[in-house]
Amino acid sequence: MASFPETERATIQPTQRSALFEFIHQVRTLRSQKWGNLWGYVFVAPTLILYAIFQAWPIVRGFYMAFSDYRWIIPETHGWASFNGLANFREMTQDETFWRSLGIAARYTFFYVPATLVLALFVAVMISKVKRPALAGFYRVVSYLPVILPVSVAMVVWKNIYHNEFGYLNYFLKSVIGIEKPPNWLGSSQWAMVAVLIATVWMSFGHQALLFLIGIYSINVEQYEAAAIDGAGGWAQFWYITLPGLKPIFVIVLVLSAGVLGTTVEMMVLFNSGGGPAESVLTTGLYIFRTAFEVGDMRMGYAAAMSLVLGVLGMLISGLIFKLLRTEKA
Amino acid sequence: MPSAIKKLLRPSTLLVNFSLLLIVLICLLPFIWSVSSSLKGREELFQTLPSLLPKDPILGNYQWILTRRDMSMIPLNMLNSFKVTLWAVVIQTVLATMAGYAFARLEFKGRDLMFYSLILLIFIPRAGGLMAVYELMDYLNLRNSHLGLALLFSSAMSVAVFIMKQNFLGIPRELEESAIIEGANTWQVFLNVAVPLAKGGMVVVALFEFLYVWGEYLMTLTLIDFPELLTLSVAVSKISGWATLFTSSAYSTYGAEAAAHVVAMTPVILIFIIMQKWFIRGLTDGILKM
């Protein structure tokens, strides 16, 4: 089996929990630490200042915003004055568009995650079977090309491919496969979600395939040889050696995929920042953007509240996945 | 039959090669289609059914998007993209290298506390982050500013600092120690001894930052109000609107759009193909080890 010349066998372990543990330990022992080399502060100061202003502050401010009736157009609501407690969250429970958008985001995630995972795993296993290093390298690069494209570029390219009259996809379906009336991909509410899924899976499966591939290459070759001697076929080897060996990668991929719930840009570009035909792809992310930047008073407070709910939901899901996959012995 | 051919015709090998060929086609078709559409004139795009290869390739679409400044801002947008990306890459690489060195080598009070704060903040959901950033940038007068974009995009520093710290930890300490004995101060040791040995990590950090900033969409869309200040990745999603003014002449909006897509994707593809080894190193050192 080929291997990456440039990597050692990577020990792959998600370490969120230990980072938290370390953090608490450091807080406890801070008093007893010596001042030491003061150059250290000079070296880290620019990074920490930039991080504090542009990353940490927006987290704090955004959290507060979620509990206020902050409207960009109305200056009186700016600053800290417009605190309104849980009113945003109460409004959310009554907001049909919010619930519908959450359903759309959930449905998208429900199809997107397994589709990407299965395709990525399949491609990774196939590439790992290629013996010639140069050919395997070619496959790796090609399957990763869609991933490095800017999201917006990938989506406008697909928009043109889906074009009802001039797009290649419907030409292919009509003239090569012979389907009389191919779907109007971006124009019908039935097909809009499918169109988004095809385009986004195309764009992202390569990333997970590469992660799986790194995982497969780090599995000890002797295990396969021993299994082959014992008479295990390809399927048995895949089931009993490859899959268990890839568990750490599964954890990473699945934990990260909770973020899919917030998908926004893909739909925005494919459907000219609208929610698609009959709002059929209006995800919560799009609804948040619309509420804060596009309609009415620019209700940033309500948008922040929705995005807090979405963020907490994502964190819960990834925490749950992390716990399930980590404790269960493979 | 020779054994090589026999091997090639084994069902498992056939399955591998056939499915990988299919994957390659699926991955590349949108690229091929964009390039081919960008080379087609109005006649060919509208009168014949779409074909993958242009019968009569022309460069007019490129000429249009790259010259006509009154309708197409693409040349300006391209310049903006390079400007923002360059600044963000330089700021992030320099700062992450300094911080990574301090976290790996220097000992001072609260060092690890600061490091783990940087790491832990990755996992906190950015609720309302977009709105809070909008307010912040407005307050700092950094809306509609390329400097603002560069500072914002270079500030997501956690992974870069992590990679640089690991990188410095992997370098043998002896050289730095002997420089200290010879009387060099911390800054001199860092600049003259450590940095030259850490170039690999810096390349990885710069590469990932380049890919991120070049493709950033949502923040740029939110913070920039004027078409002439947009970056290329946002501009490509707007060009169909700009190009409709142009449909009466020999080139179609469709072809012009495709040309813009090709222009926007070329830098990242080139960089990726040239630097793919560094890229895989970055994945294994960064994301998978965190």
Interface residues (C-beta under 8 A of the other chain):
Chain A: F4 E6 T7 A10 T11 I12 Q13 P14 T15 Q16 A19 L20 E22 F23 Q26 V27 L30 Q33 K34 W35 G36 N37 L38 W39 G40 Y41 F43 V44 P46 T47 L48 L50 Y51 I53 F54 Q55 A56 W57 P58 I59 R61 G62 F63 M65 A66 Y70 W72 F122 V123 M126 I127 K129 V130 G137 Y139 R140 V141 V142 S143 Y144 L145 P146 I148 L149 P150 V151 S152 V153 A154 M155 V156 V157 W158 N160 I161 H163 F166 G167 Y168 Y171 S175 W202 G206 L210 L211 I214 G234 I249 I252 T264 V265 M268 V269 I288 F289 A292 F293 M300 A303 A304 A305 S307 L308 L310 G311 V312 G314 M315
Chain B: S12 V16 S19 L20 I23 V24 I26 C27 L28 L29 P30 F31 W33 S34 S37 L45 F46 L49 P50 L52 I91 L95 A96 M98 A99 Y101 A102 F103 L106 E107 F108 K109 G110 R111 D112 L113 M114 Y116 S117 L118 I119 L120 L121 F123 I124 P125 R126 A127 G128 G129 L130 M131 A132 V133 Y134 E135 L136 L151 L152 S154 S155 A156 M157 S158 V161 N185 T186 W187 F190 L211 W214 G215 E216 Y217 L218 T222 L232 S233 V234 V236 S237 Y254 E257 A258 H261 A264 M265 V268 I269 F272 I273 Q276 K277 I280 R281 L283 T284 I287 L288 K289 M290
